[in-house]
Amino acid sequence: MISFPAFAEINNSDTVWILTSTALVLFMTLPGLALFYAGLVNSKNVVSVLMQHFSLACVVSIIWVIVGYSLAFSEGMHGLVGLVTCL
């Protein structure tokens, strides 16, 4: 049976790859969903739907930076959920 350490050392190339793949997914998903939802409304409401979609993406990104990062990467209850000690 293979045993992994609780906290592996931070590797810069792994971090760069995670950030790059996250950016690629974000750049593919956001315009696709925005155009999908824009196709569901009348032509006069397209700009409103696009602005709502991108503003919601900005708000969720800010919430992730403030709260989600702390929950994901801090030591917590038995390694399942982190605490908000890194806020």
Secondary structure in CASP SS format (residue, H / E / C, confidence):
PFRMAT SS
TARGET T0000
AUTHOR 0000-0000-0000
METHOD secondary structure of the structure
MODEL  1
M C 1.00
I C 1.00
S C 1.00
F C 1.00
P C 1.00
A C 1.00
F C 1.00
A C 1.00
E C 1.00
I C 1.00
N C 1.00
N H 1.00
S H 1.00
D H 1.00
T H 1.00
V H 1.00
W H 1.00
I H 1.00
L H 1.00
T H 1.00
S H 1.00
T H 1.00
A H 1.00
L H 1.00
V H 1.00
L H 1.00
F H 1.00
M H 1.00
T H 1.00
L H 1.00
P H 1.00
G H 1.00
L H 1.00
A H 1.00
L H 1.00
F H 1.00
Y H 1.00
A H 1.00
G C 1.00
L C 1.00
V C 1.00
N C 1.00
S H 1.00
K H 1.00
N H 1.00
V H 1.00
V H 1.00
S H 1.00
V H 1.00
L H 1.00
M H 1.00
Q H 1.00
H H 1.00
F H 1.00
S H 1.00
L H 1.00
A H 1.00
C H 1.00
V H 1.00
V H 1.00
S H 1.00
I H 1.00
I H 1.00
W H 1.00
V H 1.00
I H 1.00
V H 1.00
G H 1.00
Y H 1.00
S H 1.00
L H 1.00
A H 1.00
F H 1.00
S C 1.00
E C 1.00
G E 1.00
M E 1.00
H C 1.00
G C 1.00
L C 1.00
V E 1.00
G E 1.00
L C 1.00
V H 1.00
T H 1.00
C H 1.00
L C 1.00
END
